[in-house]
Amino acid sequence: MKLFFKSGLFITLSFILSLLVVSCQKENSNGATEDQQEEQASVVSGESDAEAELVFNDVFDDAMGVNDEVGIEGVGTMNRLNPCYTITVTRLNPPALFPVKIVVDFGTTGCTGIDGHVRRGKIITEYTGRLIVAGSSATTRFDGYYVDTVKVEGVHKITNTSSSITIRQFTVDVTDAKLTKPSGNYVQWRDHKVITQIEGLATALPIDDIFKIEGSGGGKVKRGDLLTAWESNIVEPLVKKFSCRWIVKGKVRTTRITTNTSSKWVAVLDFGNGDCDRLAIITINGVFHQITLR
């Protein structure tokens, strides 16, 4: 059985924002025009959606990769060569193997993963069966869990929705998610995705594995006294190659909840034409901004 993802599936936009806007706000204390506010709202909505994607993609990888009994050991962000965490396995209906609860405890002082991020606190996941088996699911919650200085809350659920041995597919649902920073700024998020393997099932090695990702999400972001909410939709399926760290193709449209989808302030993130590189383009009001993927 083959691996799925390397960590860092999604991206963090490299914009530095000095202002966010409240929906329906017409002017602010800095004197920004309405068009400036709309553009800033579009940018921050895309940034916040990507930030949440990055954090919860890591949760997917770690839930899948904690060990071979529940998934495929080795997938994820945990540093197995120099572990600074503990793993506790509890059978919920012994002597049956499942359901099982697994707690990954990163401690209270900080544990550096292979991706360079420092984690602390606990990830708690309950599995109904091995995740590579159709019908199995894993539900993850958090206890005092931080990635760097960001507190992570919410519920993350993976369900194997494969319809046959020739199709490998998962649905991923994130509910009541919240990322809180030391300043009190936060991102609230929800997400639903379908991840389907489209190439590589016929071979034993993962190097030729390619995945298609579809779905939608949305949330609300607060910074300082200002607030904005958005919805996001994958309008062209995202394509992830196992051989490449970054998304290589596909488009995501991000829209403020108060903005019509035909508005010029809708942001579209384009991951490219299939080449493996760190570059993507975000388009707002016909203006292209090249960004560098994390």
C-alpha positions as a Markdown table, in Angstrom:
| # | Residue | x | y | z |
|---|---|---|---|---|
| 1 | Met | 0.0 | 0.0 | 0.0 |
| 2 | Lys | 1.3 | 3.4 | -0.9 |
| 3 | Leu | 1.8 | 6.8 | 0.8 |
| 4 | Phe | -0.4 | 9.7 | 0.1 |
| 5 | Phe | 0.9 | 13.2 | 0.8 |
| 6 | Lys | 3.9 | 15.1 | 1.9 |
| 7 | Ser | 3.2 | 17.8 | 4.4 |
| 8 | Gly | 2.7 | 21.3 | 3.1 |
| 9 | Leu | 0.0 | 20.5 | 0.6 |
| 10 | Phe | -1.4 | 24.0 | 0.6 |
| 11 | Ile | 0.1 | 27.5 | 0.8 |
| 12 | Thr | 0.4 | 30.6 | 2.7 |
| 13 | Leu | 0.1 | 33.8 | 0.7 |
| 14 | Ser | 3.0 | 36.2 | 1.0 |
| 15 | Phe | 1.0 | 39.4 | 1.3 |
| 16 | Ile | 1.6 | 41.8 | 4.2 |
| 17 | Leu | -1.7 | 43.4 | 5.1 |
| 18 | Ser | -2.1 | 46.6 | 7.1 |
| 19 | Leu | -5.9 | 46.6 | 7.0 |
| 20 | Leu | -8.9 | 44.3 | 7.0 |
| 21 | Val | -12.4 | 45.4 | 6.5 |
| 22 | Val | -15.8 | 44.7 | 8.0 |
| 23 | Ser | -18.5 | 43.6 | 5.6 |
| 24 | Cys | -20.6 | 46.6 | 4.5 |
| 25 | Gln | -18.1 | 49.1 | 5.9 |
| 26 | Lys | -17.8 | 52.0 | 3.5 |
| 27 | Glu | -14.8 | 53.9 | 4.9 |
| 28 | Asn | -12.2 | 53.5 | 7.7 |
| 29 | Ser | -10.0 | 55.6 | 9.9 |
| 30 | Asn | -7.1 | 55.4 | 7.5 |
| 31 | Gly | -9.2 | 56.9 | 4.7 |
| 32 | Ala | -9.0 | 53.9 | 2.4 |
| 33 | Thr | -11.4 | 54.0 | -0.5 |
| 34 | Glu | -14.2 | 51.4 | -0.9 |
| 35 | Asp | -12.3 | 49.8 | -3.8 |
| 36 | Gln | -9.1 | 49.6 | -1.7 |
| 37 | Gln | -11.1 | 48.0 | 1.1 |
| 38 | Glu | -12.6 | 45.5 | -1.3 |
| 39 | Glu | -9.2 | 44.6 | -2.7 |
| 40 | Gln | -7.8 | 44.2 | 0.8 |
| 41 | Ala | -10.7 | 42.0 | 1.8 |
| 42 | Ser | -10.2 | 39.8 | -1.2 |
| 43 | Val | -6.5 | 39.3 | -0.4 |
| 44 | Val | -7.0 | 38.5 | 3.2 |
| 45 | Ser | -9.8 | 36.1 | 2.5 |
| 46 | Gly | -7.5 | 34.1 | 0.2 |
| 47 | Glu | -4.7 | 34.3 | 2.7 |
| 48 | Ser | -6.8 | 33.1 | 5.6 |
| 49 | Asp | -8.3 | 30.2 | 3.7 |
| 50 | Ala | -4.9 | 29.0 | 2.6 |
| 51 | Glu | -3.5 | 29.3 | 6.2 |
| 52 | Ala | -6.3 | 27.1 | 7.5 |
| 53 | Glu | -5.8 | 24.6 | 4.6 |
| 54 | Leu | -2.1 | 24.3 | 5.6 |
| 55 | Val | -2.7 | 23.5 | 9.2 |
| 56 | Phe | -5.5 | 21.0 | 8.7 |
| 57 | Asn | -3.7 | 19.3 | 5.8 |
| 58 | Asp | -1.0 | 18.4 | 8.3 |
| 59 | Val | -3.7 | 16.9 | 10.6 |
| 60 | Phe | -4.8 | 14.7 | 7.7 |
| 61 | Asp | -1.2 | 13.6 | 7.1 |
| 62 | Asp | -0.6 | 12.9 | 10.8 |
| 63 | Ala | -3.9 | 11.0 | 11.3 |
| 64 | Met | -3.1 | 8.8 | 8.3 |
| 65 | Gly | 0.6 | 8.3 | 9.1 |
| 66 | Val | 0.7 | 7.7 | 12.9 |
| 67 | Asn | 1.3 | 3.9 | 12.4 |
| 68 | Asp | 0.6 | 1.0 | 9.9 |
| 69 | Glu | -2.3 | -0.3 | 12.1 |
| 70 | Val | -4.5 | 2.7 | 11.4 |
| 71 | Gly | -3.0 | 4.0 | 8.2 |
| 72 | Ile | 0.4 | 4.1 | 6.6 |
| 73 | Glu | 3.2 | 4.9 | 9.0 |
| 74 | Gly | 5.6 | 7.6 | 7.9 |
| 75 | Val | 3.2 | 10.0 | 6.2 |
| 76 | Gly | 3.0 | 13.3 | 8.0 |
| 77 | Thr | 5.0 | 15.9 | 9.9 |
| 78 | Met | 6.3 | 13.9 | 12.8 |
| 79 | Asn | 10.1 | 13.5 | 13.2 |
| 80 | Arg | 10.6 | 9.8 | 13.6 |
| 81 | Leu | 14.4 | 9.9 | 13.6 |
| 82 | Asn | 14.4 | 12.3 | 16.6 |
| 83 | Pro | 11.0 | 12.0 | 18.2 |
| 84 | Cys | 10.0 | 14.6 | 20.8 |
| 85 | Tyr | 6.5 | 13.3 | 21.3 |
| 86 | Thr | 4.7 | 10.3 | 22.8 |
| 87 | Ile | 2.0 | 8.1 | 21.3 |
| 88 | Thr | -0.6 | 6.4 | 23.4 |
| 89 | Val | -2.9 | 3.8 | 22.0 |
| 90 | Thr | -6.2 | 2.9 | 23.8 |
| 91 | Arg | -8.5 | 0.0 | 22.6 |
| 92 | Leu | -12.1 | 1.2 | 23.1 |
| 93 | Asn | -13.6 | -2.2 | 22.8 |
| 94 | Pro | -10.8 | -4.7 | 23.8 |
| 95 | Pro | -9.7 | -7.2 | 22.7 |
| 96 | Ala | -10.9 | -5.8 | 19.3 |
| 97 | Leu | -8.4 | -3.7 | 17.5 |
| 98 | Phe | -11.0 | -1.1 | 16.6 |
| 99 | Pro | -12.3 | 1.3 | 17.6 |
| 100 | Val | -9.1 | 2.7 | 18.9 |
| 101 | Lys | -8.1 | 6.1 | 20.3 |
| 102 | Ile | -4.6 | 7.4 | 19.6 |
| 103 | Val | -3.2 | 10.4 | 21.4 |
| 104 | Val | -0.1 | 12.1 | 20.0 |
| 105 | Asp | 1.4 | 14.3 | 22.7 |
| 106 | Phe | 3.9 | 16.9 | 21.6 |
| 107 | Gly | 4.5 | 18.1 | 25.2 |
| 108 | Thr | 4.4 | 21.6 | 26.6 |
| 109 | Thr | 7.8 | 22.9 | 25.6 |
| 110 | Gly | 7.7 | 22.5 | 21.9 |
| 111 | Cys | 8.4 | 19.7 | 19.4 |
| 112 | Thr | 10.0 | 20.5 | 16.0 |
| 113 | Gly | 8.6 | 18.5 | 13.1 |
| 114 | Ile | 10.3 | 17.5 | 9.8 |
| 115 | Asp | 8.6 | 20.6 | 8.3 |
| 116 | Gly | 10.4 | 22.9 | 10.7 |
| 117 | His | 7.2 | 23.9 | 12.6 |
| 118 | Val | 7.1 | 23.7 | 16.4 |
| 119 | Arg | 4.1 | 21.9 | 17.9 |
| 120 | Arg | 2.9 | 21.4 | 21.5 |
| 121 | Gly | -0.2 | 20.0 | 23.0 |
| 122 | Lys | -2.2 | 16.9 | 22.0 |
| 123 | Ile | -3.9 | 15.6 | 18.8 |
| 124 | Ile | -6.5 | 13.0 | 19.8 |
| 125 | Thr | -7.9 | 10.8 | 17.1 |
| 126 | Glu | -10.5 | 8.0 | 17.2 |
| 127 | Tyr | -10.5 | 5.4 | 14.4 |
| 128 | Thr | -13.3 | 3.1 | 13.4 |
| 129 | Gly | -10.9 | 1.0 | 11.2 |
| 130 | Arg | -7.8 | 1.2 | 9.2 |
| 131 | Leu | -8.1 | 4.3 | 7.0 |
| 132 | Ile | -7.1 | 2.5 | 3.8 |
| 133 | Val | -10.2 | 0.3 | 4.1 |
| 134 | Ala | -13.4 | 1.6 | 2.6 |
| 135 | Gly | -15.9 | 2.8 | 5.2 |
| 136 | Ser | -13.3 | 3.5 | 7.9 |
| 137 | Ser | -13.1 | 6.9 | 9.5 |
| 138 | Ala | -11.0 | 8.9 | 11.8 |
| 139 | Thr | -12.2 | 11.9 | 13.9 |
| 140 | Thr | -9.6 | 14.2 | 15.4 |
| 141 | Arg | -9.9 | 16.8 | 18.2 |
| 142 | Phe | -7.3 | 18.9 | 20.0 |
| 143 | Asp | -6.2 | 19.5 | 23.5 |
| 144 | Gly | -4.1 | 22.6 | 24.0 |
| 145 | Tyr | -2.6 | 22.1 | 20.6 |
| 146 | Tyr | -0.4 | 24.8 | 19.0 |
| 147 | Val | 1.5 | 25.0 | 15.7 |
| 148 | Asp | 4.2 | 27.6 | 16.4 |
| 149 | Thr | 2.3 | 30.3 | 18.3 |
| 150 | Val | -1.1 | 29.5 | 16.7 |
| 151 | Lys | -3.7 | 27.7 | 18.8 |
| 152 | Val | -5.7 | 25.1 | 16.8 |
| 153 | Glu | -9.3 | 24.0 | 17.7 |
| 154 | Gly | -12.0 | 22.2 | 15.8 |
| 155 | Val | -13.0 | 18.8 | 14.6 |
| 156 | His | -11.4 | 17.1 | 11.6 |
| 157 | Lys | -12.9 | 13.9 | 10.1 |
| 158 | Ile | -11.5 | 11.6 | 7.4 |
| 159 | Thr | -13.8 | 9.0 | 5.8 |
| 160 | Asn | -12.6 | 6.5 | 3.2 |
| 161 | Thr | -15.3 | 6.7 | 0.6 |
| 162 | Ser | -13.7 | 4.4 | -2.0 |
| 163 | Ser | -16.3 | 2.6 | -4.1 |
| 164 | Ser | -14.0 | -0.2 | -5.3 |
| 165 | Ile | -10.5 | -1.5 | -5.0 |
| 166 | Thr | -9.7 | 0.4 | -8.2 |
| 167 | Ile | -10.7 | 3.8 | -6.8 |
| 168 | Arg | -9.1 | 5.2 | -3.7 |
| 169 | Gln | -11.1 | 8.2 | -2.4 |
| 170 | Phe | -11.4 | 10.1 | 0.9 |
| 171 | Thr | -13.8 | 12.8 | 2.1 |
| 172 | Val | -12.4 | 15.3 | 4.6 |
| 173 | Asp | -14.7 | 17.5 | 6.7 |
| 174 | Val | -13.5 | 20.2 | 9.1 |
| 175 | Thr | -16.0 | 21.8 | 11.4 |
| 176 | Asp | -15.8 | 24.5 | 14.2 |
| 177 | Ala | -12.2 | 25.2 | 13.3 |
| 178 | Lys | -10.5 | 28.1 | 14.9 |
| 179 | Leu | -6.9 | 29.3 | 14.6 |
| 180 | Thr | -6.0 | 31.9 | 17.3 |
| 181 | Lys | -2.9 | 34.0 | 17.4 |
| 182 | Pro | -1.3 | 35.5 | 20.5 |
| 183 | Ser | -2.6 | 39.0 | 19.5 |
| 184 | Gly | -6.2 | 37.7 | 19.8 |
| 185 | Asn | -6.6 | 37.7 | 16.0 |
| 186 | Tyr | -8.2 | 34.5 | 14.7 |
| 187 | Val | -9.5 | 32.6 | 11.7 |
| 188 | Gln | -12.7 | 30.5 | 11.9 |
| 189 | Trp | -13.0 | 27.9 | 9.2 |
| 190 | Arg | -15.1 | 25.1 | 7.8 |
| 191 | Asp | -14.2 | 22.8 | 4.9 |
| 192 | His | -15.4 | 19.9 | 2.8 |
| 193 | Lys | -13.1 | 18.1 | 0.3 |
| 194 | Val | -13.1 | 15.0 | -1.8 |
| 195 | Ile | -9.6 | 13.6 | -2.5 |
| 196 | Thr | -9.3 | 11.0 | -5.3 |
| 197 | Gln | -6.3 | 9.2 | -6.5 |
| 198 | Ile | -6.3 | 9.4 | -10.3 |
| 199 | Glu | -3.0 | 7.8 | -11.3 |
| 200 | Gly | -0.6 | 5.3 | -9.8 |
| 201 | Leu | -2.9 | 2.7 | -8.3 |
| 202 | Ala | -1.5 | 0.0 | -10.6 |
| 203 | Thr | 2.0 | 0.2 | -9.4 |
| 204 | Ala | 3.7 | -0.6 | -6.1 |
| 205 | Leu | 5.8 | 2.6 | -5.8 |
| 206 | Pro | 4.2 | 5.9 | -4.8 |
| 207 | Ile | 6.4 | 8.1 | -7.1 |
| 208 | Asp | 3.7 | 8.0 | -9.9 |
| 209 | Asp | 0.8 | 8.7 | -7.6 |
| 210 | Ile | -1.4 | 11.7 | -8.6 |
| 211 | Phe | -4.4 | 13.0 | -6.7 |
| 212 | Lys | -7.4 | 15.2 | -7.6 |
| 213 | Ile | -8.9 | 17.5 | -4.9 |
| 214 | Glu | -12.4 | 19.0 | -5.1 |
| 215 | Gly | -14.5 | 20.9 | -2.6 |
| 216 | Ser | -15.4 | 24.1 | -0.9 |
| 217 | Gly | -15.0 | 25.9 | 2.4 |
| 218 | Gly | -15.3 | 29.3 | 4.1 |
| 219 | Gly | -14.9 | 31.2 | 7.3 |
| 220 | Lys | -14.3 | 34.4 | 9.1 |
| 221 | Val | -11.1 | 36.3 | 10.0 |
| 222 | Lys | -10.5 | 38.9 | 12.7 |
| 223 | Arg | -7.5 | 41.2 | 13.0 |
| 224 | Gly | -7.7 | 44.1 | 15.4 |
| 225 | Asp | -11.1 | 45.7 | 15.4 |
| 226 | Leu | -11.8 | 44.5 | 11.8 |
| 227 | Leu | -13.7 | 41.5 | 10.5 |
| 228 | Thr | -14.5 | 39.9 | 7.2 |
| 229 | Ala | -16.1 | 36.6 | 6.1 |
| 230 | Trp | -15.6 | 34.5 | 2.9 |
| 231 | Glu | -16.5 | 31.4 | 1.0 |
| 232 | Ser | -14.1 | 29.4 | -1.2 |
| 233 | Asn | -14.7 | 26.9 | -4.0 |
| 234 | Ile | -12.3 | 24.8 | -6.1 |
| 235 | Val | -13.4 | 25.8 | -9.5 |
| 236 | Glu | -10.9 | 23.6 | -11.4 |
| 237 | Pro | -9.8 | 20.5 | -9.5 |
| 238 | Leu | -6.5 | 20.8 | -7.7 |
| 239 | Val | -3.8 | 18.3 | -8.8 |
| 240 | Lys | -1.2 | 17.0 | -6.4 |
| 241 | Lys | 1.7 | 14.8 | -7.5 |
| 242 | Phe | 3.4 | 12.6 | -4.9 |
| 243 | Ser | 6.7 | 13.5 | -6.6 |
| 244 | Cys | 6.1 | 17.3 | -6.1 |
| 245 | Arg | 5.7 | 19.1 | -2.8 |
| 246 | Trp | 3.3 | 21.7 | -4.2 |
| 247 | Ile | 0.0 | 21.7 | -5.9 |
| 248 | Val | 0.8 | 21.7 | -9.6 |
| 249 | Lys | -2.5 | 22.6 | -11.2 |
| 250 | Gly | -6.1 | 23.9 | -10.4 |
| 251 | Lys | -7.9 | 27.0 | -9.3 |
| 252 | Val | -9.6 | 28.2 | -6.1 |
| 253 | Arg | -12.0 | 31.1 | -6.1 |
| 254 | Thr | -12.5 | 33.1 | -2.8 |
| 255 | Thr | -15.4 | 35.4 | -2.4 |
| 256 | Arg | -16.5 | 37.6 | 0.5 |
| 257 | Ile | -19.9 | 36.5 | 1.7 |
| 258 | Thr | -21.3 | 40.0 | 0.9 |
| 259 | Thr | -19.8 | 40.1 | -2.6 |
| 260 | Asn | -21.5 | 38.7 | -5.7 |
| 261 | Thr | -19.5 | 36.0 | -7.5 |
| 262 | Ser | -19.4 | 38.2 | -10.6 |
| 263 | Ser | -17.7 | 41.0 | -8.7 |
| 264 | Lys | -14.4 | 42.3 | -9.8 |
| 265 | Trp | -13.1 | 41.7 | -6.3 |
| 266 | Val | -13.4 | 37.9 | -6.4 |
| 267 | Ala | -9.9 | 36.4 | -5.9 |
| 268 | Val | -8.8 | 33.4 | -8.0 |
| 269 | Leu | -5.7 | 31.5 | -7.1 |
| 270 | Asp | -4.2 | 29.6 | -10.1 |
| 271 | Phe | -1.6 | 26.9 | -9.3 |
| 272 | Gly | -0.3 | 26.6 | -12.9 |
| 273 | Asn | -0.2 | 24.2 | -15.8 |
| 274 | Gly | 1.2 | 21.1 | -14.2 |
| 275 | Asp | 4.8 | 22.0 | -13.7 |
| 276 | Cys | 6.4 | 21.3 | -10.3 |
| 277 | Asp | 7.4 | 24.7 | -9.1 |
| 278 | Arg | 6.7 | 27.1 | -6.1 |
| 279 | Leu | 4.9 | 29.7 | -8.1 |
| 280 | Ala | 1.2 | 30.5 | -8.3 |
| 281 | Ile | -0.9 | 33.4 | -9.5 |
| 282 | Ile | -3.7 | 35.2 | -7.7 |
| 283 | Thr | -5.9 | 37.4 | -9.8 |
| 284 | Ile | -8.1 | 40.2 | -8.3 |
| 285 | Asn | -9.9 | 42.7 | -10.6 |
| 286 | Gly | -7.9 | 41.6 | -13.6 |
| 287 | Val | -4.5 | 42.3 | -11.8 |
| 288 | Phe | -2.1 | 39.3 | -11.5 |
| 289 | His | 0.0 | 38.9 | -8.4 |
| 290 | Gln | 2.7 | 36.2 | -8.5 |
| 291 | Ile | 3.2 | 34.5 | -5.2 |
| 292 | Thr | 5.7 | 32.0 | -3.9 |
| 293 | Leu | 4.3 | 28.8 | -2.3 |
| 294 | Arg | 5.4 | 27.9 | 1.2 |
